[in-house]
C-alpha cells in the first residue's frame, strides 16, 4: 500500500473544513429551513408519494415540475388579482404596486435565500429567477389564504375538488413558503395572522363576525369567539354563530416563537396546551385533567417496565373505557387517563379522518424529522401513542363507537392500516418509550399516560373486578342470568337447609 501523501492530507482537510463550514452555515438561524423531506423517508416510496404536490407548486423544490403547469396558470391569475386588490387599498396604480412588491422581494432576497436549504433552491436558480418565483408564489398564496372558502370555491375560480387538492398541496413540507416572504408581501402582520387562521379553517373564520386577531402579546393567544378550529375535521367549526366576547376561547401556543410557515402553524396549534379548556357544556376544564397532570411527569426518569397491553381490545377487556375528551379543542395534548375502583377511563381528542389526513400526518412526521428542527417530537409521539392502541379494524371500531373517531377515509381496516403505516416510520419507536428523559425525543405527556394505563392494566384486583363485571353485567340478559342463577342457588340452599333441619 502506498504512503499517504501531502496531497491526500490536504484533500481530506479540505473536506473536513467544508463539512464544518456547511454545518455553521446551516445553523446560522435558529428556525428550521425550508427543505426536502428527509432522505430516510423519501427512500420509502409509499411515504414519499404523500409528500409530492399534485396540482400546484410553491417555492423552488417543485417549481419545474411539468405535471403542475395548470397550477402555474392559477398562481398567475391569483397574483394579478392580489396586486389589483392591493392597488385599490393603497390607492396606487397596479404597475406601481407590482414594481414595489417585486423590489421589496429583491431587496430581501439574500435574507430569504437563507430560509431555504441550498438543495431546495438548486444550483441553476439565479437570484433573479428566485425573486420572480417568490413574488408570484407569495402573492398567489396570500390571495388563496384570504379567499379560500369550502362553501364558495368559485371565489378562487375553482371547483370544490380543485380547491381541496390545492389546499392539500399547500400544507406539504416541500411546498412551504417562509413567513418572512408573506410578511413582506402582506400589508399588515395582523392581516397575515388573520389569513393563516382563515386558511386552516377553510374560510369559516372570514364568515364569522367579531373575530379578534390579537397583536403580539405576552402569551401569544389566539382568540376565537365561541368556537374551536379543528384543522382536520374537514376544517369545520362547531358553531356557525358568533358569540359574545365573554365566551372567547383562548389557546396558548406551545411555542412563543412565530410559526415560520403554514405547516408549522398547523403543528403549533395541534400541539398547543391551554391553561383553561372549555368543555361542551361551557364549563372550565383545568389543565390538570383526571388522573394525569400534563405540565410535568411525577418521575421522568423512572422506568415502568414493558407495556403489556397491545390494543384497545386489551384495554376494554381490562375494564378501561375510551371516551371523547371533555374539551372541544382539537389538540393532541387533550389525552388523559383516570383510574377508578374497578375500571379506567381513557379520554382522547375527537377526530374526523378524511383524504387529507394521510398527507397532513406524514408531512408533520417529515417536518419533525428535519435535521435542523429541534423539537420534542410531539406529533410523532402522538402517532406512536395511537399506534400502541390500534392493531386492526376492531380497535378503530371501538374508537368509532366511543365517539372518538369519525372515519371518512374508508373502512375501519383502512384507517387502522394508516396508523400502522405511520408507526413504522416513527423515530419515537427506535427506543424503549416506556421511559423518558429530557435527552429523548418522546413527549412526556403520552409517556405518562401510557404508564398510568399500564399500572391500571397490570393491577390484578382491578382487572379481576372488570372481568367479573364484563362476564356477569355486560348486558341486560347477562344481568338477568346472574340474578336468576343467584336466586336458584339461594332456593337450592334454602331447600337443602329445610331438608336437613325440618320444622318438626
N, C-alpha and C positions, 0 to 999 in steps of 0.2 A: 504494500500500500504506500502510495506517495505521501510525502510530508505535507502538512498544512502550510500553504504559502501566505505571504503578506496580503496578496490579492484576495484569497479566501477569507482571511480575517477581516479585511476591510468590507468585504461583501456582507458578511454576517452582521458586522457592527452597523452597517447602513440599514439593514433590515430591522435590527433591534431599535434603532433610533426612529425609524419610520413608524414602527408599531407604537412606540411611546408617544410620538407626535400625534398620531391619529387618535390615540386614547385621550390625550389632553384636549384636542380639538372637539372630540365628541362630548366631552364633559365640561365645556365652557359654559353651557346653560344648564340650569337645574331641572328644567322640564324635559320630558322625552321628546325627541324629534319625530317628525312625520316620516314614516319609513315603511318598508315592505313587511309583510307578515314574516315572523321569524322562520328561518330556513328549516328548522326541525319540524315545523308544522306544514310548511309548503311541500315537503317531501311526501306527505300523505295526500294523495290525490283526492280522497273523499273529503278531507278537511279543506283543502285548497280551493275546491270549486265553490265553497260558500264565502270566499273572500274576494272573488273576482266580480266586478260590475257587469251587469247585463244590458244596461241601456245608456248610462251616462258616466263620463269620467270627470273627476275633479282633481286638479293638481297634475304633477308631471308623470306619475308612475304609469298610468294607463292612457296617457294623452294621445299616443299614436296608434291606439287600437282601432283597426278598420271596422270592427264589429260595432263600434259605438258612434258611428258617423251621424245617426239620427239624433243622438244626444247633443252633438255639436250644433245642430240646427236649433234645437230648443234653447241651448245656452246663449246663442247669439240673439235670439228673439227676446229672451228674458233680460239680457243685458241692455238691449235697446229700450225696453220698457222701464227698466230700473233707472237708467240715465234720464229718460224723459220725465219720470216722476220726480227724481232728484232735482232736475232743472226747474220744474214748476215750484217746488218748495223753496228753492234757493233764488227764484226769480231771475234766472240766467238762461241764456240760450243753450241748447243741447250740445253744440260743438265746444263751447267753453267748458262745460261740466265734464265732457268726455276727456278733453285735454287735461283738465285739473286732476281728475281721478287717475289718469294714466301717469301723469307727472308725479303724483303722490306715491304710486307704487314704485315708479322708477327711482325716486329719491330714497326709498327704503329697501331697495332690492337686496343690498348687501346684508341687512339685518334679516330680511325674510328668508334668504338662502340658508342662513344658519339654522333655521327652524326645520329644514329638511336634511336628511342624510344625503351624502354625495351619491350613493347608489340610487336613491329615489329620483334625484334630478337627472342623473346620467351625464356622460362626458360630452355629448353633442349639443346639449341645450345651452344656448348663449344667454347672457343676462337679458338681452332684448326680447328673445323668444319667451323667456320665463316671465318677464314683465307683462307682455301681452296676454300670455296664458292666464296668469293670476288675475289680471284685470277682468277678463271675460268670466272666468270661473267664479271669482269672488262676487261680482255684481249679479250674476245669474243665480248664485246660491242665496244671496240676500233677498232677491225677488221671490224665489221659491219659498223661503222661510216665512216671508210675510204673507204670501197668498195661498199657501197650502191649506186645503180645506176638504176633508173627506166628503162633505155634503155638497161642495161646489167645485169639482175638479176643473170645470170649464174656465175658472178664473186663471188657470195656468195654461189654457188652450190644450188640455189633456182630457182623456177619458179616465175613469176611476182606476182601471187596471194599470194604465201607463203611469199614473201618479204614484200608485203603490210600489211599482217596480223601481221608480226613480227614488222614492223615499227610502226604499231598502238599500239602493246603491249608495245613497249619501251617508249612511251610517257605517259603511265598510271602512276598516282601518286604512286601507291603501287609497281611499278616496277623501281623506280628510284635508281640510284647509286650515291653516293656523288662525287662531283668534286674532292675532295681530293684524293680519290682512283684512279681516272683516271689520275690525275697528277703524282701519284707515279708510275703508270704503263706505262705512256707515256714518250717518250724520251725527248720532249721539251714542255713547256707550249704553245709556239706559235703553235706547231703542234696540240695541243688539241683544240685551238681556231679554227683552220682550219677544224678539224674533226667535231666540233659542227656545223659549218656553212654548211659543206658538207652534214651532216646528215639531217638537216632541209630543204636543197634544193634538197634532193633526188638525189644527185650526180651531179647536174648541175654545182656546183662550181668547182669540180675536172676537169670537161671537159673544163672549160673556162681558157684560158691563161691569164696571167697578174694579177692574184688575189693577193692582198696585205692584209696580215693579220697583223695588227699593234700590236706592243708591248704595254705594259702599257703606257698610256698617260694621260694627264690632263683631257681630255674629254671622254676617252674610246669610240672611234668611230670605227665603222666597215666600211671599205672602199671596195665597190664592184664596179668595173668599169662598168658604164653604165647600170646597171640592179638594180632591186629591188626584193628581195626574197619575195615570197608570200607563207607562210607556208602551208595554207590550200588550195591554188589554185592548187591542185594536185602537190604542191611544184614546180610549173612551173615558169620559169623566162620569162620576156617579150622579151628577146633578147638572141640569141644563139651566137652572135658575140661580142667579147670583143672590147672595145673602148679605146680611149687614156686616159691617167691619168687625163687630164684636165676635163674629163667628169665624174669623180668619184662622186658617191652619198654617202654622209656622213650621218650616222644616230647616233644621240646621245642617248645612252641607258637611260631609265627612272631612273635607279639606278646606283650609282657609284660602288656599290659592285659587285663582280664577281657572275654570276649566279651559284647557288650551285648544279644544276643538269640539265638535258636536258629539262624537263618540265619548270623549272624556266627560262631557256634560251629562250624558245619559248615565255613565258609570258612576259619576259623583252623586247623582240623585238616588239611584237604586241601592247604593252602599251607604247612604246617609243614615244618621241616627237623629232622633229628636228627643228633647227632654220631656216633652209632653205630647203624647199621641192623643188622638181623638177617636173614640170608638164609634160604632154605628148609631149609638143612642145619644151621642153628643157628650158623653162623659169623658173626663180625663183619664188616660191610662198612663201611669208613670213609666219611666224607662226601666225601672226595676219591675219586671214582669214576674208572673207567678213562678217561683222556684229558682230563677236564674237572673242575676244582675249582669247586664252586658258591659258595664263600664270596665270591669276587670275580673280576672279569674281569682278564685279563692286561693289557689296554689298553682301558678302557671307552670312550674317545673315538675309537678308531681306526675308520675306515670300511673295510669289506671289499668294497665294491662291490656289484653286483647279485647277487641269488640266481638262479642259472641252472637249478637243478633245480625241477621242478614238482610231483612227487608221489612216492609210494612206488615206483611202477614205474620212474621215472627212477633212483632210488637203487639199486634192485635191478639194473638194467642196468649200473650203475657198480660193482657188487660190494659195495654196502652192504647188509648184512643187518639185519633188525629182529628183536629178541628181547625177551622179557619182562624187566622189571627184576629184578635179583637179590634185591631185598627184597620181602617180602610186604606191606609197608606201602603202603596206597593213598594216597600223597601225590604231588602232581603234580611236585614238585621231583626225584623219583627218575627223572630223564631224564638219560641220559649218552651220550656218543659216544666211541668209541675207533678210531683209525686204525691199521690193521695194514699189512703189506707190500703185499699185493695185494687187500685187502678192508677194509671198515669195519664197525663193529658199533654199531648204534643201539639203545639199551635204553629201553623205555617202560614206564610203570606199567600193570598189568593192569586191565581194565575189564569190567564186566558192564552192558550197556546195557538198560534196561527202560523202561516207560512213564512212570516218574517222571523219568528223565534229562532230557527236553526242558524240563520245568518247573524242575527244580533248576538246570540250566545257565543258563537265561535269567534266572532270578532272581538268580543270582550276578553275571551281567553287569550287570543293573539296579542291584544293590547297589553294585558298584564304580563305577558311573557317577553315583551320587548326588552332587550338587554339594558337599555338606558332608563327604563321606567322602574324606579324604586317604589315598591308598594307592598302591601300586606296580603296580596292575592285574595282580596275579599270575594270577587266573583268566582274565581277558581275554587275557593273554599266552599262557597255555597253550592256549586255544581257537584263538588265532591260529596258534600253532605247529602244532597238529593240522590246521588248515585248510591249512597250507602242505604237508602231507603227503598230503592226501586230495582227489582231484579227482572220484572216481567210485567205483562199486561194486567195481571191480577192486582199488583200493587198500585198501578195507575188507576184501576177501577175503584179501589178503596179510597184513594185520594179524591177521585171524582165524586163518589157518593158522599164523602165528608164535606163537600163544598169547597175544597181547596183548589181544584183544577176544573177548568172548562176547556175541553180539548177540541179545537177546531182544526187540528193538524191532520187528523185521520183516526185510525183505530187506537185503542189503548196500547196495543203492541208496538205501533209505530212511535208513540210518544216514549214508551219505555226504551225503545232502541235508541232514540235521541239521547236520553240521559246516559245510557250505557256507552254510546259512542263518545259523548263528551267526556265521560270519566276516563276513557282510555288515553286522552291527551293531557290530562291534568298534571302539572308539576307537583301539586299538593298530595299526589298519591305515590310520590317517589320516596317517602319516608313513613315511619310509623306515626300516623296522625292521631293516635290516641293520647299523645302528649305534646306539649308545645312550649317552646322557649322563644324569646324575642329574636333569636337568630334564625328562626324557621318561618318560612313563608306560608303560614297557615293561620287563618283568623281564629283568635281565641274565643270569639263568640260561639262558633259552631263546635269547637273542641269541647267547650264546657257543656254545651247541650248534649253532645254525644256521651260525655262522661256521666251526666245525670241520667240519661236513658239507660246506659249500661249498668249503673248502680241499681236502678229500679229493676231492670230486666233480670239481674242475677240474684235478687232477693227472693229466697225460696218461699217465705211466708206470703209475700205479696203475689207471686206468680201462682202459688197454690190456691190462694183465695180467688184470683182471677180465673183459674181453670175451673174451680168449683162453680163460680157464677156463670161461666160460659157453658158449662155442662148442664146445669140444672135451671138456670134462669135466663137463658139467652132468647127465649121466645115464649109466648103465652102457652103453647102446647107443652113445652118442657116444664114450665112452672106448674101447670095442672097435673102433669105426670108426676112431678116431685111430690106435690101435696097429696095426690092420690096414693102414691106409694107410702108416704109417711102415715096417711090415715089407715092404710091396710096394715102396716106394721103395728100401729097403735091398737087397732082392733084385734089383731092376732095376739099381741102381748096381753091385752085385757082378757081375751078368751082363755089363754093359757093360764093366767093367774086364777081365774074363777074355776077352772078345771082342777087346779091344784088345791085351791082353798075354797071349796064350796061353802055356801052360806050356812047350811045346816051341819 
